[in-house]
Amino acid sequence: MNQPTLDEIGVWSEIKLSIIREYAKSYSQILAKQPNLHHRYIDGFAGAGMHVAKRTQQQIAGSPLNVISVEPKFREYHLVEVDRPKADHLRGLFRDHREVSVHDGDCNDVVLNKLLPEVTYKSYRRALCLLDPYGLHLDWAVIHKAGQLKTIDLLLNFPMMDMNMNALWNDPTSVKPDQAARMTRYWGDASWKTAAYPDEETLFGPRPKKADNEAVAEAFAKRLKDVAGFKFVADPLPMRNSTKATVYFLFFASQNQTAHKIISHIFKKYRAEGGF
Ligand SMILES: C[S@@+](CC[C@H](N)C(=O)[O-])C[C@H]1O[C@@H](n2cnc3c(N)ncnc32)[C@H](O)[C@@H]1O
């Protein structure tokens, strides 16, 4: 087996892992009390299962292990990873867990066409789905499907830094077409151009001006509700690096008010602790 090189993760990713674990515990506690419901975990960008913490240089468990360690257990766990050595590493970690399936492949295919379609309302299935790409590698179709099903609680990485570095430049006319296309793919259509460059009054009439990160995230939250069909979208948590730049926003979207209250409570705690 090819050993993967473990990814080094920053403090913001350690915070994300704590949030995932805390929410997964509450979610599973509530769902397990309803024996007619079958709840599963879907991790669309699962990683190798282990990382190295930049802070301590120690190995640290990734999102799959954080969720699988939660009691009560989910009925099934589906882990998707495109990188073969990482997927094999995951397979090794969960060799003795029949309830865990590792899927080699692209989240934009496997989650969209195989895993989400199984989680129908009528079949009494429900899922907590984590979509945690490093950058603009996710297709809106996956997010949209998750919203339309009405069975999914979604934790989503909104990769602000990749957007700012490659697509949301102060001068939008210099952005390369392939980078604008990556942005459109994640956003779902070209309406990000209006959201990210609202008109500002100048002496020469209205001119587009780049919006700040919060305004872009707010416009995306509105899409999660109005276009994807999630009933509740929590105020997203900005995950910042040591220079206080926002690496990504962590979004949570769901159909359920209790879920919304629980995650808002968790986000509030980390917002206060991390000065976010
Ligand atoms: C941010 S890491 C995931 C970290 C993991 N969620 C955790 O917290 O432990 C993103 C992972 O997605 C994988 N990846 C990138 N593009 C992908 C795709 N299209 N489908 C599935 N996995 C992909 C990368 O190889 C990488 O391991």
The ligand as a Gaussian input file, in Angstrom:
#p B3LYP/6-31G(d) Opt

LIG

0 1
 C       -9.593000      19.597000       3.519000
 S       -9.158000      17.952000       3.133000
 C      -10.337000      17.061000       4.050000
 C      -10.084000      17.030000       5.497000
 C      -11.071000      16.212000       6.283000
 N      -12.447000      16.653000       6.054000
 C      -10.774000      16.340000       7.750000
 O      -11.259000      17.303000       8.380000
 O      -10.074000      15.481000       8.282000
 C       -9.727000      17.741000       1.502000
 C       -9.524000      16.349000       0.932000
 O      -10.324000      16.244000      -0.257000
 C       -9.643000      15.450000      -1.205000
 N      -10.243000      15.798000      -2.506000
 C       -9.909000      16.801000      -3.359000
 N      -10.753000      16.833000      -4.402000
 C      -11.657000      15.842000      -4.198000
 C      -12.804000      15.379000      -4.915000
 N      -13.186000      15.989000      -6.040000
 N      -13.520000      14.355000      -4.412000
 C      -13.142000      13.755000      -3.251000
 N      -12.061000      14.135000      -2.533000
 C      -11.338000      15.162000      -2.998000
 C       -8.190000      15.810000      -1.020000
 O       -7.355000      14.754000      -1.489000
 C       -8.106000      16.012000       0.487000
 O       -7.715000      14.822000       1.126000

